[in-house]
């Protein structure tokens, strides 16, 4: 059989399971997950390689009503992928039913010629008979190339989804080696894993106000990887929350992040975390650029 390869975008409103699906397909955590909207901010590239094909998945930020320049960046990042790929996976939450965000995204999809596969996620949370009426409703919004119900968390029907995706791949080269699962540098994934732990441990306005940058990453003579990371917040009060009483919350962030980063790198790490205030960073173009948010990505 000839080798097939291509790029596939995963698109959908916030919190429908895009990153969960990406990690399930790849078999390792490369996209962070939380129950907070706007967890994913950049396009995350995950590489799935089979015997006769390679799919490069793009996990995009959830499309949402913008509240800052960062929100603009995230929406533009998500929508710009639609014209660059062989297929689009439109992920929806079957357990919640159709919402206004789903309708908005479907309208955008009507303006592209790329094949769109409707992926109905979280079917483990609904009764089977509820699925058909929901499919009928979604079919009124767009002419989908395929419709595949799955549970990304449980892995149910994910192999079927991969088989459907492969139908839309052209013959092409293998872009990445067999053992490469992402094209993002290790520093990016490490920073995201630290941010994920903060999302899990904080509430209210804090999660959206943080960014993480790796300032130094080096291997010591004993083989331990030394990582120095800065957590940026927008206000002094948020700095206090992130540090916690007697540094307790920051220590817990470090403890949890260290475990995931050691699994990622396959080696022991020494992790230093610092917290700095960058006032209103989400609306400052220069700061956004410095933190890696580029509109031309």
Phi and psi in degrees as a GROMACS rama.xvg file:
@    title "Ramachandran Plot"
@    xaxis  label "Phi"
@    yaxis  label "Psi"
@TYPE xy
-73.4198  148.922  UNK-2
-78.8296  137.206  UNK-3
-119.036  146.088  UNK-4
-154.057  159.574  UNK-5
172.316  178.966  UNK-6
-111.439  139.129  UNK-7
-133.739  126.537  UNK-8
-91.4308  139.405  UNK-9
-105.897  116.757  UNK-10
-128.715  153.204  UNK-11
166.718  170.704  UNK-12
-73.1769  168.374  UNK-13
-59.1013  145.094  UNK-14
68.9494  29.6406  UNK-15
-98.3349  -4.44594  UNK-16
108.455  22.5083  UNK-17
-63.9685  -46.9077  UNK-18
-68.8734  -34.9573  UNK-19
-61.6793  -42.8141  UNK-20
-63.4135  -45.7482  UNK-21
-56.0987  -49.6558  UNK-22
-65.1299  -36.5931  UNK-23
-63.8782  -42.8678  UNK-24
-67.1037  -44.796  UNK-25
-74.0683  -30.9769  UNK-26
87.7223  10.7631  UNK-27
-156.722  151.483  UNK-28
-74.7077  113.501  UNK-29
-123.617  -17.2104  UNK-30
-116.87  130.425  UNK-31
-76.7792  156.547  UNK-32
-133.878  142.222  UNK-33
-161.717  172.197  UNK-34
-88.269  8.58261  UNK-35
-88.6648  131.641  UNK-36
-58.1059  153.864  UNK-37
65.6237  28.2166  UNK-38
-62.6776  -46.3799  UNK-39
-84.6445  126.795  UNK-40
-113.245  -25.7674  UNK-41
-116.339  167.517  UNK-42
-72.9925  120.542  UNK-43
-101.871  121.743  UNK-44
-94.8611  121.666  UNK-45
-117.084  135.595  UNK-46
-108.957  120.705  UNK-47
-112.263  119.991  UNK-48
-117.967  125.197  UNK-49
-114.031  -176.653  UNK-50
-59.6155  -39.0803  UNK-51
-124.308  16.1509  UNK-52
-159.663  160.536  UNK-53
-139.627  126.07  UNK-54
-114.271  126.631  UNK-55
-101.664  107.626  UNK-56
-87.7277  139.027  UNK-57
-113.048  107.72  UNK-58
-85.737  113.204  UNK-59
-98.937  158.4  UNK-60
-59.8355  146.633  UNK-61
-65.8382  133.026  UNK-62
-74.7804  129.829  UNK-63
-151.803  169.663  UNK-64
-71.3646  119.705  UNK-65
-69.1679  145.047  UNK-66
-130.209  1.84854  UNK-67
-162.7  173.063  UNK-68
-63.306  -32.8168  UNK-69
-61.5621  -40.166  UNK-70
-61.4021  -40.5759  UNK-71
-58.6605  -46.8674  UNK-72
-57.9229  -45.9741  UNK-73
-63.7876  -43.7841  UNK-74
-64.2725  -43.5226  UNK-75
-64.2588  -38.4871  UNK-76
-60.9555  -44.5598  UNK-77
-65.7043  -46.8151  UNK-78
-73.4017  -29.5634  UNK-79
-67.5981  -21.8752  UNK-80
-72.35  -20.5799  UNK-81
-64.1037  -27.989  UNK-82
-94.5389  -0.35741  UNK-83
-107.264  1.38747  UNK-84
-123.934  166.667  UNK-85
-81.4727  -28.0506  UNK-86
-155.706  157.625  UNK-87
-120.675  129.529  UNK-88
-97.101  112.748  UNK-89
-94.0865  103.044  UNK-90
-91.032  129.599  UNK-91
-128.255  158.682  UNK-92
-96.1557  103.68  UNK-93
-66.1371  -23.9604  UNK-94
-76.416  -17.8967  UNK-95
-103.722  -17.7279  UNK-96
79.7075  177.614  UNK-97
-71.428  136.248  UNK-98
-124.511  175.796  UNK-99
-60.1875  -36.1094  UNK-100
-63.5205  -38.3826  UNK-101
-64.1607  -42.2806  UNK-102
-63.8428  -41.1436  UNK-103
-61.7996  -45.9919  UNK-104
-64.2515  -41.3508  UNK-105
-59.8955  -36.665  UNK-106
-61.8719  -41.8319  UNK-107
-65.2224  -36.2755  UNK-108
-67.6444  -25.7066  UNK-109
-67.8357  -13.0533  UNK-110
-96.0324  2.60544  UNK-111
-116.194  158.872  UNK-112
-101.057  -5.58599  UNK-113
-65.2676  135.082  UNK-114
-58.1374  134.797  UNK-115
-116.235  125.481  UNK-116
-103.509  121.402  UNK-117
-80.3153  119.041  UNK-118
-110.488  111.654  UNK-119
-94.5386  101.323  UNK-120
-88.8639  164.285  UNK-121
66.9024  36.3961  UNK-122
-69.2767  -14.205  UNK-123
-68.8853  -12.3812  UNK-124
-101.029  2.14367  UNK-125
-129.052  163.172  UNK-126
-78.4701  142.008  UNK-127
-55.0358  -35.4595  UNK-128
-69.916  -14.5589  UNK-129
-80.0023  -11.7174  UNK-130
-74.6383  -44.4071  UNK-131
-61.3161  -46.9733  UNK-132
-60.5696  -33.7034  UNK-133
-67.8231  -41.1924  UNK-134
-60.7244  -41.6561  UNK-135
-59.202  -41.7904  UNK-136
-65.2073  -43.6339  UNK-137
-67.6417  -33.387  UNK-138
-64.1251  -19.9548  UNK-139
-74.7524  -18.9878  UNK-140
-88.6697  -31.0417  UNK-141
-161.289  153.07  UNK-142
-90.6585  96.5658  UNK-143
-80.9236  143.297  UNK-144
-69.1752  -38.748  UNK-145
-148.45  158.411  UNK-146
-130.355  121.761  UNK-147
-129.939  113.411  UNK-148
-80.1953  136.213  UNK-149
-143.647  169.085  UNK-150
-125.35  104.177  UNK-151
-63.416  -37.8789  UNK-152
-65.7553  -42.1964  UNK-153
-88.4196  -15.7274  UNK-154
85.6388  5.00529  UNK-155
-67.5245  126.351  UNK-156
68.7339  9.74136  UNK-157
-67.7269  -36.9859  UNK-158
-62.9997  -37.5856  UNK-159
-62.3536  -41.1128  UNK-160
-60.2379  -43.9381  UNK-161
-61.7046  -39.1735  UNK-162
-62.4353  -40.563  UNK-163
-67.1691  -40.7986  UNK-164
-61.2347  -42.4096  UNK-165
-61.18  -24.8667  UNK-166
-62.262  -25.0382  UNK-167
-101.862  4.83175  UNK-168
-86.4167  136.74  UNK-169
-80.6218  165.186  UNK-170
-63.9638  137.23  UNK-171
-170.859  178.837  UNK-172
-80.5212  166.537  UNK-173
-86.3935  112.212  UNK-174
-73.7262  -33.0052  UNK-175
-129.219  153.91  UNK-176
-60.1825  159.099  UNK-177
-54.4294  -36.2161  UNK-178
-95.0001  5.88199  UNK-179
-91.4386  127.994  UNK-180
-111.843  -9.23687  UNK-181
-155.735  155.511  UNK-182
-101.797  4.28881  UNK-183
-80.3634  142.491  UNK-184
-64.2037  156.698  UNK-185
-59.0884  -33.1466  UNK-186
-61.1346  -39.4411  UNK-187
-63.1201  -47.9123  UNK-188
-65.3956  -39.3224  UNK-189
-61.5353  -44.4778  UNK-190
-61.1635  -40.7554  UNK-191
-65.5209  -39.1055  UNK-192
-64.6472  -36.881  UNK-193
-65.3998  -44.6405  UNK-194
-62.444  -36.8776  UNK-195
-59.0928  -42.5636  UNK-196
-65.1164  -34.8454  UNK-197
-67.3132  -39.8952  UNK-198
-59.4272  -38.7407  UNK-199
-70.1237  -28.1646  UNK-200
-104.898  -4.13892  UNK-201
-123.124  167.652  UNK-202
-134.54  177.273  UNK-203
55.8075  -128.078  UNK-204
-81.5996  -13.5952  UNK-205
-62.3028  -46.1685  UNK-206
-54.665  -38.718  UNK-207
-77.9635  -11.834  UNK-208
-100.193  7.68118  UNK-209
-110.646  150.298  UNK-210
-141.468  153.511  UNK-211
-126.926  133.122  UNK-212
-128.279  135.004  UNK-213
-86.2518  116.719  UNK-214
-89.685  -28.3658  UNK-215
-152.749  138.956  UNK-216
-146.13  112.472  UNK-217
-146.058  156.548  UNK-218
-100.01  124.488  UNK-219
-79.9484  162.992  UNK-220
-54.7319  -29.9454  UNK-221
-84.0546  5.06119  UNK-222
91.6632  -7.42221  UNK-223
-74.9073  135.312  UNK-224
-88.6865  120.315  UNK-225
-93.6049  122.31  UNK-226
-123.023  127.143  UNK-227
-115.072  120.859  UNK-228
-126.454  144.979  UNK-229
-113.034  131.152  UNK-230
-101.261  117.386  UNK-231
-95.4008  135.663  UNK-232
-127.32  171.851  UNK-233
-97.8219  -21.1497  UNK-234
-137.987  155.426  UNK-235
-60.1148  -37.6503  UNK-236
-62.8827  -34.7138  UNK-237
-69.9898  -33.9138  UNK-238
-59.3592  -43.602  UNK-239
-62.6469  -38.3813  UNK-240
-65.2483  -45.0681  UNK-241
-64.3909  -39.627  UNK-242
-70.9636  -41.8568  UNK-243
79.0003  172.32  UNK-244
-64.4965  120.874  UNK-245
54.6726  31.8246  UNK-246
76.226  13.867  UNK-247
-65.6586  -43.7306  UNK-248
-68.9966  -42.0626  UNK-249
-62.691  -38.8117  UNK-250
-62.3932  -39.6285  UNK-251
-68.8492  -39.0645  UNK-252
-57.0901  -47.0594  UNK-253
-62.9495  -41.0943  UNK-254
-63.2271  -46.4198  UNK-255
-69.5388  -41.4865  UNK-256
-65.542  -37.9359  UNK-257
-58.8046  -40.8887  UNK-258
-61.345  -48.5735  UNK-259
-67.2889  -39.4507  UNK-260
-68.3058  -37.4626  UNK-261
-64.4549  -37.2561  UNK-262
-64.5132  -38.9254  UNK-263
-67.156  -47.0915  UNK-264
-86.7408  -20.8256  UNK-265
71.8308  27.0326  UNK-266
-153.08  163.452  UNK-267
-68.8677  146.166  UNK-268
-130.087  153.94  UNK-269
-115.473  115.298  UNK-270
-110.032  121.688  UNK-271
-107.722  130.576  UNK-272
-119.848  133.473  UNK-273
-124.767  149.75  UNK-274
-119.444  125.756  UNK-275
-129.756  151.401  UNK-276
-97.6503  125.204  UNK-277
-123.211  98.8965  UNK-278
-61.068  129.203  UNK-279
53.6948  39.4381  UNK-280
-63.0659  -26.2359  UNK-281
-67.7428  -15.2024  UNK-282
-113.036  12.6917  UNK-283
-110.693  112.861  UNK-284
-55.9043  -43.9412  UNK-285
-63.9829  -43.2967  UNK-286
-66.1138  -40.5883  UNK-287
-59.969  -41.9595  UNK-288
-63.1224  -44.0316  UNK-289
-61.2052  -31.8351  UNK-290
-88.2068  2.92093  UNK-291
96.2385  10.0252  UNK-292
-95.361  102.182  UNK-293
-118.018  129.209  UNK-294
-66.2899  -20.9316  UNK-295
-92.8866  11.8167  UNK-296
